[in-house]
Amino acid sequence: MGTPPPGGGYGSPPAGYGPTGTRADYGPAPGAWQTPNGGFAPMPQNFPPGYIPDAGTAPLEGGVPWEQKGGSFIAKWWETLKACNGQTRPFFAAAAQNEKGDALFFGMISGAISGAFIGLMYVLLFGVLSLGLALGMPSGKGSSGAISGAFGAGLTMGIGIFYAVLITFSSAVGAAIRPLLWGGLHHLLLMMLGGIGERKTFMHTVRVAAYAEGASMPWIWIPIAGPFIAMFYGIRNLVVGYDETHKCGTGKATLVLFAPFICCCLCNLFIVLLGVSPALFKP
């Protein structure tokens, strides 16, 4: 064993990576990033040295209105509709926090309301036709024309009501099933492109599809331009929703949406080329 150093020790240890602004400061440790309180922490995995993590989008204050307990059913539906279309990123940042199936019910209600609006148009149309039948038939005492007119008018009105109920029901069922189908396809494509977020599952993707479609469907109420506005909001909500949920980027999200359409176009083009190739290469 050696002789103890003079003074009874080896002195103070080196200061290492101490607080900034001191004489013993060596600056930030390699591969470390500064925390809000001024210290340094290990660099999160897969981030390059010197990278400052983005805090991300702050979730919608209060969470998704549709998933809150209590309150008016219609009010929650309306607030969710406004938040999804008007505060899209904060809304989907909040929706990405869980895997609840409430989004499918929201889509079903939106589908039923939109279908009922279209059904009302059918009722009005057939109502006008039934009125025309009633007024067009000859009337008179003992005349069978009035009976025939009343029967025709009643039958026409009944067909209109039947169509309205059928459209409302089918629209509600379709709005509950489509997010599962499209969400499943989009989730598979995101997996192929490496765009699935950490700890995100199939239901996270389905929730985006359900809320995006459910919030865009009521735009169809606007005459003439309604379907185009609904299409715009549907695509925008899906792109922003997938990006905010999976952090995949808007490019991958857009490619996922249009990939089936692009594949169909390429397949049709291939079939056409097969059909015309004999004529093109005919000697």
MOKANOR-V710000 format. One line per field, one symbol per residue. ss: DSSP state (~ for helix, > for strand, _ for the rest). burial: 1 if it has 9 or more other C-alpha atoms within 8 Angstrom, else 0. A space follows every 50 residues. Layout:
ss=???
burial=???
This chain:
ss=_____~~~_______________________>>>_____>>>________ ______________~~~_____~~~~~~~~~~~~~~_~~~~~~~~_____ _~~~~~~~~~~~~~~~~~~~~~~~~~~~~~~~~~~~_______~~~~~~~ ~~~~~~~~~~~~~~~~~~~~~~~~~~~~~~~~~~~~~~~~~~________ _~~~~~~~~~~~~~~~~~~~~____~~~~~~~~~~~~~~~~~~~~~___~ ~~~~~~~~~~~~~~~~~~~~~~~~~~~~~~___
burial=00000000000000001100000110010011110000010010000010 00000000110011110000000001101111111011111111110010 00111111111111111111011111101111110010000010110111 01111110111011101111111111011101110110111000111001 01111111111111111111100001101110111011111111111101 011101100000000000000000000000000
